[in-house]
Amino acid sequence: MSLFAGVVRAMRSGAGRRLALSAVAATVLAGNAAAQTQTPAAQASSPGQAAVRKTFDDWQLRCETPAGAKAEQCALVQNVAAEDRPNLTLVVIVLKTADNRGYLLRVVAPLGVLLPSGLGLKIDQTDIGRASFVRCLTAGCVAEVVMDDGLIKSLRNGSQATFIIFQTPEEGVGIPVSMKGFGPGFDALK
């Protein structure tokens, strides 16, 4: 059984939701190194066992050395759920790009989101924009953007980000993400 199959079963049952979300984050972190060369099927079966290196308030720095990688890779991770829908969860991940020249904001949303609408982002009620979903795996759909200096500054200075997913064209669901600890956590990625 793949890691993702176990994660999906745990997420569906409600048991071990935090553990399941952590496993998704670890797997997506591991997938960063492999994403450049592997097929989607190979990415979905990549194991991930990222360990929490340090906690920065509401964010965790998770690190691992993926199979075939020469160096350890770290990501800043937060697992969140919608306030009024605890079964609607996101994994928010910030990590260095494969070439180590920039940073990615990667969000894993649950299956069933409306893909064409993308993932919306507001920081302290300021509309930042939308990101497209780039792929869906058995545990969720992934949206990602390369972070520019403006986005990094907004995330550092903000107190709350709200990620908006759509289940229908008319129904956007905002999921709040605390930015408490983001600045020091981001500095630890450098």
matplotlib code that plots the C-alpha trace (Angstrom):
import matplotlib.pyplot as plt

x = [0.0, 1.4, 1.8, -0.9, -3.4, -2.9, -3.2, -6.4, -7.9, -6.9, -8.3, -11.6, -12.0, -11.2, -8.8, -5.3, -6.1, -3.1, -0.8, -2.3, -1.8, 1.7, 2.3, 0.9, 3.3, 6.2, 5.4, 5.0, 8.3, 9.9, 8.2, 10.0, 13.3, 11.8, 9.2, 11.6, 12.3, 9.5, 6.2, 3.0, 2.6, 6.1, 5.5, 2.4, 4.3, 7.3, 7.7, 8.2, 9.3, 10.1, 11.0, 10.0, 13.2, 11.8, 8.4, 7.9, 4.6, 2.0, 4.5, 6.8, 10.2, 10.2, 13.4, 14.3, 16.8, 14.7, 15.9, 18.5, 19.0, 22.5, 21.3, 18.7, 15.6, 13.5, 10.0, 7.9, 4.6, 1.2, -1.8, -5.2, -8.9, -11.9, -13.4, -16.9, -15.9, -13.3, -13.1, -12.1, -8.3, -5.2, -1.5, 0.4, 4.1, 6.9, 10.1, 13.1, 12.8, 14.8, 17.6, 17.7, 17.3, 13.8, 10.9, 7.6, 4.3, 2.6, -0.9, -2.5, -6.3, -8.7, -10.0, -13.3, -12.2, -13.3, -10.0, -10.7, -11.4, -7.9, -6.9, -7.5, -5.3, -6.0, -3.7, -5.3, -8.3, -6.1, -6.7, -3.4, -4.7, -5.2, -3.0, -3.8, -3.9, -1.0, -1.8, -4.0, -2.7, -4.7, -4.5, -5.4, -4.8, -1.7, -1.6, 1.8, 3.4, 6.9, 7.1, 8.2, 9.5, 6.1, 4.3, 7.1, 6.8, 3.0, 3.2, 5.9, 3.9, 0.5, -1.3, -3.7, -3.8, -7.0, -6.9, -10.1, -11.1, -14.2, -16.4, -18.8, -18.4, -20.7, -19.3, -15.9, -14.7, -12.1, -9.7, -7.7, -4.0, -2.1, 1.0, 2.3, 5.9, 6.1, 8.9, 11.4, 10.4, 11.1, 14.4, 15.3, 14.8, 17.6]
y = [0.0, 3.4, 6.2, 8.2, 5.3, 5.3, 9.1, 9.0, 6.3, 8.2, 11.5, 9.8, 8.2, 11.3, 9.4, 10.7, 13.7, 15.7, 12.7, 12.3, 15.9, 15.7, 12.7, 14.7, 17.5, 15.2, 13.5, 16.8, 18.0, 14.8, 15.3, 18.6, 16.9, 14.2, 16.4, 17.5, 14.0, 11.6, 10.8, 11.7, 8.0, 7.8, 11.0, 9.6, 6.6, 8.5, 7.9, 10.8, 10.9, 14.6, 15.2, 18.4, 20.3, 23.3, 24.9, 28.6, 29.4, 28.1, 26.9, 23.9, 23.5, 20.0, 18.4, 15.2, 13.9, 12.4, 9.2, 10.1, 13.6, 14.8, 17.3, 17.6, 19.6, 21.7, 23.2, 25.5, 23.7, 24.5, 22.1, 23.9, 23.2, 25.4, 26.8, 25.7, 22.5, 20.6, 17.9, 20.6, 20.8, 22.4, 21.8, 25.0, 24.5, 27.0, 25.6, 26.4, 25.9, 23.0, 25.3, 27.0, 30.4, 31.1, 29.9, 28.0, 28.4, 25.0, 24.2, 20.8, 21.1, 18.2, 16.3, 17.6, 21.3, 23.0, 23.0, 25.8, 28.3, 27.8, 28.7, 32.3, 34.1, 37.1, 38.4, 40.6, 41.1, 42.3, 40.2, 38.8, 36.7, 33.1, 30.2, 27.4, 23.8, 22.0, 18.3, 16.1, 13.1, 10.6, 12.7, 16.1, 18.7, 20.8, 24.5, 26.3, 29.6, 30.9, 33.5, 37.0, 39.6, 41.2, 38.0, 37.2, 40.7, 40.4, 37.0, 38.2, 41.4, 39.8, 38.4, 36.1, 34.6, 33.2, 30.6, 30.3, 27.0, 26.5, 23.5, 25.0, 28.2, 30.1, 28.6, 29.8, 28.6, 30.7, 28.8, 31.0, 30.4, 32.1, 34.0, 33.9, 32.6, 32.8, 35.4, 33.5, 30.2, 31.6, 33.0, 29.4, 28.2, 30.4]
z = [0.0, -0.9, 1.6, -0.1, 0.2, 3.9, 4.1, 2.2, 4.4, 7.6, 6.2, 5.2, 8.6, 10.5, 12.6, 12.6, 10.6, 11.7, 11.1, 7.7, 6.8, 8.0, 5.8, 2.8, 3.6, 3.9, 0.6, -1.2, 0.2, -1.0, -4.4, -4.9, -5.7, -7.8, -9.6, -12.2, -13.5, -12.4, -13.9, -11.8, -11.0, -9.6, -7.6, -6.1, -4.7, -3.3, 0.4, 2.7, 6.3, 7.0, 10.6, 12.4, 12.8, 14.7, 15.4, 14.8, 16.5, 14.0, 11.4, 11.4, 9.7, 8.3, 6.8, 5.0, 2.5, -0.3, -2.0, -4.7, -3.3, -2.3, 0.3, 2.9, 1.9, 4.3, 4.0, 6.2, 6.7, 8.3, 8.4, 8.6, 8.5, 7.6, 10.9, 10.0, 8.1, 10.0, 7.2, 4.7, 5.1, 3.5, 3.8, 3.2, 2.2, 1.5, 0.1, -2.0, -5.7, -7.2, -8.4, -4.9, -6.4, -5.3, -3.2, -3.9, -2.2, -2.5, -1.2, -1.1, -1.2, -0.8, -3.8, -5.1, -5.4, -8.6, -10.6, -13.2, -10.4, -8.9, -5.4, -4.2, -1.6, 0.6, 3.2, 5.8, 3.5, 0.6, -2.5, -3.7, -6.6, -7.7, -8.4, -10.7, -9.6, -11.3, -10.5, -8.4, -6.5, -4.5, -1.4, -2.9, -5.6, -5.6, -6.5, -6.5, -7.4, -7.4, -4.7, -5.7, -3.2, -2.9, -1.9, 0.6, 2.1, 2.4, 4.1, 6.5, 7.4, 7.5, 10.5, 8.6, 5.1, 3.7, 1.0, -1.0, -2.6, -4.7, -4.5, -7.1, -9.2, -6.7, -3.5, -2.4, 1.0, 2.8, 5.0, 7.4, 7.9, 10.8, 9.8, 13.3, 13.1, 9.3, 9.3, 11.5, 9.9, 6.4, 7.6, 8.8, 5.2, 3.8]

ax = plt.figure().add_subplot(projection="3d")
ax.plot(x, y, z, "-o")
ax.set_aspect("equal")
plt.show()
